[in-house]
Amino acid sequence: MRLRQRLVEKIRALPWFKAGPRDAQPLIIHNRRIYVLPTGFGMFVGTALAVLNLGSLNYNNNAALLLGFVLISLCNNALISGHLSLLKLAVSAQLPEPVFAGQSLQLPVTVQPRLPATQAFHLAFREHGLDFALGPESTHAVLAIPALRRGYFPLDRIRLSTRQPLGLARAWCYLNLHEKALVYPAPSGQNLPSDMPSDGGSSGRNTRQKSDQPHHLREYRSGDARKHIAWKASARTDTLQVREYATAQSDVLELDWATLHTLGYEQRISQLCLWVLQAEQKQRRYALKLPHTRIDAGSGPSHQRQCLQALALMPHDA
């Protein structure tokens, strides 16, 4: 299996198999972007017709010879029909949302038909494919691509193909994307300890008792607690304002890489990923400290994405 995988990777590294320049979207498929080759069934039919015609010539059977030429013309029309079914289609794709390792990237693809007829198509990225029917209106298909490793997942190109009308040939074209989808680490490990050390060791309730006066006001960020909203100040400025307390930093969870020295390299990343998700779920402020990066304390979806991205882009263990 490893030998086959290495062979496939070397073949894909050849210049002929590499994706061309990035396509502007939507891509209008024209003649020079369409490829047509016979399928296995088409090769069998072609061989049978060749034998039929050779036998007809050998025995001077005009009726069989006429039948052979009629069938060859029908097969030739099938090849042309497969080419025309892709011609002038408009294809576009969107960058998939980040997922965790072990999940599937959901790549949305939109195909705009040229003719008001229903046709069957196959959408594929490498060995992962999806069959869908293209109706008289725009069709939105979602291609699931397994993402097994954290980091950037390269999306070089996708393939749109069809075997209509007779299955004798496969006509296809490529949409060159040259995009990178982000894959977060797979969260795993122990749950966030209830006695996780904080910066200063004080809880939010004790913090509030130490300082009843807010240090300053700031704009509302997604994930802030409703009880911290300054409603009077918000009414004066027409924007939501949140109280920031002087001792608020004492309630910050320190998610430190160094504290997980007993775990392996990838296990540390997965453990910190789990803690980031759980800290966000509990609406706690947290800071992330990695070997060469520190993300200051915060909370909310944007802060969570920043932490997960930093973990996803950690160098892979050699």
N, C-alpha and C positions, 0 to 999 in steps of 0.2 A: 504493500500500500504506500509506504514512504517512497519507494523507487518510482512508482507511478506518479505520485504527487510531484516529485522533483522533475520528472520528465515533462509533465504538463506545465510546470512553472518555467522551465527552460524554453519550451515551445512558445509560450505566451510572451517571453522576453524578446523573441525575434522581432525585427522591425516590422515585418508584414502583419504581425498579430497585435501590434500596439495600436492604441486608439489614436486617431488623427487629431487635428486641431479642434479646440473646443467649439462646439456648435452654438450658434445663436438660437434662442428659443422664442417661439416654437419653430422647430425645424420642418420646413416644407420639403418632403422627399421628392427628389427629381431622378431622372434616368440614371445618372452616374453613381447614385448612392444605392442602387438596388442590385442584388446578386441573386442569381437563379442557378440551382443545381438539382439534378434528379435525385429522388429519394431511392431507398432500397427497392421499394415496390416499382418505382419508375424504371430502374435498371432492369428489373425482371421483365417488365412489359416490353421494354425496348429490345431485350434479347429475344423474347418470344416473337416479336414482329420481324426481327431480322431473320430468324429461322424460317418464319412463314414465307417471307419474300424470297429467300434463297431456294426453298422447296418449290415455290411456285415457278420460279425461273427454270429450275432444273427439269420439272415435269411439264413445262409450257402450259400451266393452268392459268388462263387469263382471269377467271372469276376470283380465284384465290389471290392473285396478284392485285386485282382491283380492290379487294377487301383489305389487303395489307396497306395499300396506299391511303385508303380512306381512314383506317385506324391511325396511321402515322400523322395524318393531317389533324385528326382530333387531338392527339397527344401534343402536337405542336401548338394548337390553339389553347390547350390547357396551360402550357408554359407561358404563353403571352398573357393569358388571363391572370395568372399569378403575379406577373410583373405589373400589370395594370391595377391590380387590387391595392398595391402599395403606393402607386404613383400619386403624387399631390396630397398625400395624407399630411396632416400637421401634428407633430408629436412634441410634447414638452414634459419635463419632469421637475419636481421640486426636491429640495434637500430634505432628507428625513430628519425627524426629531431624534435627539440623543436617546440611547437606550443603555441598559446595563449589560455587561458581558454575559452571554448565554441566552439573551433574548434576540429577537429578530428586528432588524431595521425595516421600517415600513416606508417604502419608496413610492410616492404617488406619481402616477403617469397619466397624462391626459392625451387622448387621441381624437382628433377632429376628422370626421369622414369626408370624403369627396363625393361619393354617390349615396343616395338614399336607399341603401340596401344593407341587409344584415350579413356580416361576414365574420368568420372565425379567425382569430389571430392568436399568436403565442408570444408572450413577453418574457424575456429571460435576461438574467445577469449571471454570466458564466454557466454553472450547472443548475442554477435555481431558476425555475420558470413558473409561468402562470398562463393558463388558457382563459380567454375572454371573448365575448361576442361584441363586435362593433356594430351598433345600430345606426339609425339615420341621424342621431344627434351625437354630441360629444360624449365620449365614454371615459370614465375615470376608473382606472385600475390601480390597485395597491400591490406592489411586488414585495413579498417578504424575503429578506436576505438575512440568514443567520449570522450573528456577530459573536464570535467565540473569544475574541481577545480585546482587551481594553486599548484605548488610544484612538488614533484616527484610522477610519476604515476607508480605503480609497475606492471611489466609484468612478472607474474610467469610462465605461460605456455600457449601454444596454442594447439588446437586440430585439427587434420587432419582426416577426416572421409569419408566414402563412403557407398552408399546403393546399389551399383551395385552387381549383374546384374538384379535382379528381385524385389528389394525393400523389400525383406522379412526380412532382417537383416541389422543392421548398424555395420560396422567394423571401429574402430577408434584407434588412438594412440596419445600420448602427446609428445610435444617437450618442455622440461623444460628450460626456458630462465633465470629466476632470474635476470632480467634487470630492470633498472629504467629509464623511459623517463621523461624529464623535461618539465613542462607545465608553461609557463609564465602567469602573471596576464592578465586579459582582460583590454586593454587600454580604458579608458573612462574618461569623465570630460570636463573641460574647455580647450580650446586650449592654447598653450604656449603664454603668454602675450608678446607683443612687447617691453614692458618696464620692462621685467624681470630683477630683480637686478643682477648685475654682481659683481665679486670679484674685487672691485676697482672702478666700475662704469664707465669704459671707453669702448668705442667701438673699434672695430678692426682698423678702419681708424685712430682714434686718437692715438691708440697705435703705428701704423706705423709712424705717424708724430713725436712722442716723441723719437723714436729710429730707425734711418735709418740703423744702423749697427747691424747685427745679433749677438746675444749673443753667440751662438755656432751652429754647424751643427750636425744633427743626421740623421739616416737612415730613408728612406721613409716608412711610414705606410699607409695602405689602408685607404682612406678617407681624406688624406692631400690635400690641395688645390694645383693645378698645379703652381700657381704663387709663391708659397713658395719654389719651387724646385731650388736648386743651380746647374745650368747646368754645369758650368765650374768645380766645385768641383766634380760633379758626373762623368764627363768625365775623371778626373784624377784617380779616385778610382774604376771606372767600376761599381759602385753601386749608386743608386739614393740617393742624400743627400738633406735634407730639412733645411731651415734656421729657427732657433728657436730664437725669439726675447726676449730680457731681460724683456720687459714689457708685454709679451704675456699673462701672467696670469691675467692681468686686464680685459681680454675679456672672462673670464670663467663664465658660467652660474652656479649659485648655486641652485641646486634642493634640497631643504631642507625639510625634514619631518616636522620640527617644524612649518614651515610657513602655514601648512595645518591643523591647530588645529581645525578649524570649521567643518571639514569633519570627517566621521566615519573611523574606522580602515581600512577596506577593500577599502573604497573609496579613502583614501590617497594612498594606493598602486596602485590602478588603475590610479589615476591622475598622479602620478610620472612615471608610465609606459608610459602613453601617452606623457608626456613631454620628456622623454628619446628618444622616437621614433621621435618626431618632432624636437628636438634639433639635432639629428643625420641627419635627412632629410635636415635641414638647414645648415649642415656642421659647426655647432657651437661646441666649446669646452665646456664641462660641467662636473661638479662634482656632485656626489650624496651623500647626507648625511642622513643616517638612524639612528635610536636610538642607535645602538651599532656598527655601521659600517660606515666608510667613504671611498668612492672610489674617488681617486684623479682625477683631471681634465684630460680629454683626449677626443679622438674622434676615429671614425673608427668602423668597425664591431666587432673587438675583445673587444673594450671598451664597446660597446653597449651590447654585450652578457654578459659581466661581470656585468653590472648594472641590466639587466633584470633577471639574475640568482639570484642576491642578493635580488631583490624584490620578486621573485618567492619563495625563501626559507625563507621569513619572517615567524615568528611563526604565526600560525592561532589564530585568536581572539577567546578566550574561550567564 
